[in-house]
C-alpha cells in the first residue's frame, strides 16, 4: 500500500467519516470561490466535478490541490476507457482519488486501479447508470476498487423525485456486500447527513446542498457537525 493510499485510509480511520464537496461548476472562478470559502480540514474532500473538468480541464484539479489546507482532492473523471492514461493525468496533477464508471468493462476498471496503486491513489467505482447495483458492487469488489460509490444522478432525481436519502436500505446492502469504504452522492442536504451516515456511508458527497446555499461555509459546517466526524 502506497503513501497516498495510506494517507486516505488513515484519514478515514482518524476521522471516522469524510465530507466531500462536489464542485459541479462550468466556471472555475465559481468553483474556487466556494472551495476557498469553506474550512479545508482533514475531514474534507474537494471534488473537481465532471462539468468542471470538462470545461476547464485537468488544471481544475491542480488548482484545488494548490489551496492551503489539510483537505483531500477528488477528480470525478468517471473513466470509461484508457483507465491508466486518465488516472495518470489526475494523479500527476495532485488528485488523491479518481472515479471510474462501474458500467465500463472490468479491464478498464482494473487498469485504473493498477495506475492508482502506482501513485498511491484511491479509486471510487461510480455505480451511476448501473441497473443491477449489487452485481455492479461485486464487479467493483473483484476489481479491487477502493471505494464503492452509490450515485443517484441529477436527471434521475428530477424525473423520479428521489435523492440518495431515499436509499438507506440499499446503502446498507452495498456496505454489507462490498465490505469496504462506501461513498454516497445524489441530492443530499446537510440535514440529511445523519440518515445517510447511519445507513453505512463512510464518505458523504454533497453538491448543490452546499454550493447553492446562501452561506456555503455555514452549510458545510452543518454537514460536518451532522457527520459526527472525529476530526
MIVO-100277 format. One record per residue (C-alpha): x, y, z; residue in one letter; chain. Coordinates in steps of 0.5 Angstrom, whole numbers, plus 500, padded with zeros to 3 digits. Layout:
! residues N
((X Y Z) "A" "A")
...
END
This chain:
! residues 231
((500 500 500) "X" "A")
((503 507 498) "X" "A")
((503 513 502) "X" "A")
((497 517 499) "X" "A")
((493 510 500) "X" "A")
((495 510 507) "X" "A")
((494 518 508) "X" "A")
((487 517 505) "X" "A")
((485 511 509) "X" "A")
((489 514 516) "X" "A")
((485 520 515) "X" "A")
((478 516 515) "X" "A")
((481 512 521) "X" "A")
((482 518 524) "X" "A")
((476 522 523) "X" "A")
((471 516 522) "X" "A")
((467 520 517) "X" "A")
((469 525 511) "X" "A")
((465 530 508) "X" "A")
((466 531 500) "X" "A")
((464 538 497) "X" "A")
((462 537 489) "X" "A")
((464 543 486) "X" "A")
((460 542 479) "X" "A")
((461 548 476) "X" "A")
((463 550 469) "X" "A")
((466 556 471) "X" "A")
((473 555 475) "X" "A")
((472 562 479) "X" "A")
((466 560 482) "X" "A")
((469 553 484) "X" "A")
((475 557 487) "X" "A")
((471 562 491) "X" "A")
((467 556 494) "X" "A")
((473 552 495) "X" "A")
((476 558 499) "X" "A")
((470 560 503) "X" "A")
((470 553 507) "X" "A")
((475 551 512) "X" "A")
((479 546 509) "X" "A")
((480 541 515) "X" "A")
((482 534 515) "X" "A")
((475 531 514) "X" "A")
((474 535 508) "X" "A")
((475 533 501) "X" "A")
((474 538 495) "X" "A")
((472 535 489) "X" "A")
((473 537 482) "X" "A")
((467 536 479) "X" "A")
((466 533 472) "X" "A")
((463 539 469) "X" "A")
((469 543 472) "X" "A")
((474 538 469) "X" "A")
((470 538 462) "X" "A")
((470 546 462) "X" "A")
((477 548 465) "X" "A")
((481 541 464) "X" "A")
((485 538 469) "X" "A")
((488 544 471) "X" "A")
((482 545 476) "X" "A")
((485 539 480) "X" "A")
((492 543 480) "X" "A")
((488 549 483) "X" "A")
((484 545 488) "X" "A")
((491 542 490) "X" "A")
((494 549 491) "X" "A")
((489 551 496) "X" "A")
((492 551 503) "X" "A")
((489 546 508) "X" "A")
((489 539 510) "X" "A")
((484 537 505) "X" "A")
((484 532 500) "X" "A")
((482 532 493) "X" "A")
((478 528 488) "X" "A")
((478 528 481) "X" "A")
((471 526 478) "X" "A")
((473 523 471) "X" "A")
((468 517 471) "X" "A")
((473 514 467) "X" "A")
((470 509 461) "X" "A")
((477 507 458) "X" "A")
((484 508 458) "X" "A")
((484 508 465) "X" "A")
((491 508 466) "X" "A")
((492 514 462) "X" "A")
((486 518 465) "X" "A")
((488 516 472) "X" "A")
((495 518 471) "X" "A")
((493 525 469) "X" "A")
((489 526 475) "X" "A")
((495 524 480) "X" "A")
((500 527 476) "X" "A")
((496 534 478) "X" "A")
((495 533 485) "X" "A")
((489 528 486) "X" "A")
((488 524 492) "X" "A")
((483 520 488) "X" "A")
((479 519 482) "X" "A")
((473 516 480) "X" "A")
((472 510 474) "X" "A")
((465 508 472) "X" "A")
((462 502 474) "X" "A")
((459 501 468) "X" "A")
((465 500 464) "X" "A")
((469 494 462) "X" "A")
((473 490 468) "X" "A")
((479 491 464) "X" "A")
((479 499 465) "X" "A")
((477 499 472) "X" "A")
((483 494 474) "X" "A")
((487 499 469) "X" "A")
((485 505 473) "X" "A")
((486 501 480) "X" "A")
((493 499 478) "X" "A")
((495 506 476) "X" "A")
((492 509 482) "X" "A")
((496 504 486) "X" "A")
((503 506 483) "X" "A")
((501 513 485) "X" "A")
((499 511 492) "X" "A")
((492 514 490) "X" "A")
((485 512 491) "X" "A")
((479 510 486) "X" "A")
((472 510 487) "X" "A")
((468 506 483) "X" "A")
((462 510 481) "X" "A")
((455 506 480) "X" "A")
((451 511 477) "X" "A")
((447 508 471) "X" "A")
((448 501 473) "X" "A")
((442 497 473) "X" "A")
((444 492 478) "X" "A")
((447 495 483) "X" "A")
((449 489 487) "X" "A")
((452 486 481) "X" "A")
((456 492 480) "X" "A")
((458 492 487) "X" "A")
((461 485 486) "X" "A")
((465 487 480) "X" "A")
((468 493 484) "X" "A")
((470 488 489) "X" "A")
((473 484 484) "X" "A")
((477 489 481) "X" "A")
((480 491 488) "X" "A")
((477 498 487) "X" "A")
((478 502 494) "X" "A")
((471 506 495) "X" "A")
((464 504 492) "X" "A")
((460 510 490) "X" "A")
((452 510 490) "X" "A")
((451 516 486) "X" "A")
((444 518 484) "X" "A")
((444 522 478) "X" "A")
((441 529 477) "X" "A")
((437 527 472) "X" "A")
((434 521 476) "X" "A")
((433 526 482) "X" "A")
((429 531 478) "X" "A")
((425 526 474) "X" "A")
((423 521 479) "X" "A")
((423 526 485) "X" "A")
((428 522 489) "X" "A")
((435 523 492) "X" "A")
((440 519 496) "X" "A")
((437 520 502) "X" "A")
((431 515 500) "X" "A")
((436 509 499) "X" "A")
((438 508 506) "X" "A")
((437 500 506) "X" "A")
((441 500 499) "X" "A")
((446 503 502) "X" "A")
((446 498 508) "X" "A")
((446 493 503) "X" "A")
((452 496 499) "X" "A")
((456 496 505) "X" "A")
((455 489 507) "X" "A")
((457 487 500) "X" "A")
((463 491 499) "X" "A")
((466 490 506) "X" "A")
((470 497 505) "X" "A")
((469 504 504) "X" "A")
((462 507 501) "X" "A")
((461 514 499) "X" "A")
((454 516 497) "X" "A")
((452 522 493) "X" "A")
((446 525 490) "X" "A")
((442 531 492) "X" "A")
((444 530 500) "X" "A")
((442 536 504) "X" "A")
((447 538 510) "X" "A")
((441 536 515) "X" "A")
((440 529 511) "X" "A")
((447 527 513) "X" "A")
((446 523 520) "X" "A")
((441 519 516) "X" "A")
((446 517 510) "X" "A")
((452 516 515) "X" "A")
((448 512 520) "X" "A")
((446 507 514) "X" "A")
((453 506 513) "X" "A")
((456 511 508) "X" "A")
((464 513 510) "X" "A")
((464 519 505) "X" "A")
((458 523 504) "X" "A")
((458 528 498) "X" "A")
((454 534 498) "X" "A")
((454 539 492) "X" "A")
((448 544 491) "X" "A")
((446 543 498) "X" "A")
((453 547 500) "X" "A")
((455 550 493) "X" "A")
((448 553 492) "X" "A")
((447 555 499) "X" "A")
((446 562 502) "X" "A")
((452 561 506) "X" "A")
((456 555 504) "X" "A")
((461 556 510) "X" "A")
((455 555 514) "X" "A")
((452 549 510) "X" "A")
((459 546 510) "X" "A")
((459 547 518) "X" "A")
((452 544 519) "X" "A")
((454 538 514) "X" "A")
((461 536 518) "X" "A")
((457 537 525) "X" "A")
((452 532 523) "X" "A")
((457 528 520) "X" "A")
((460 527 527) "X" "A")
((467 527 525) "X" "A")
((472 526 530) "X" "A")
((477 531 526) "X" "A")
END
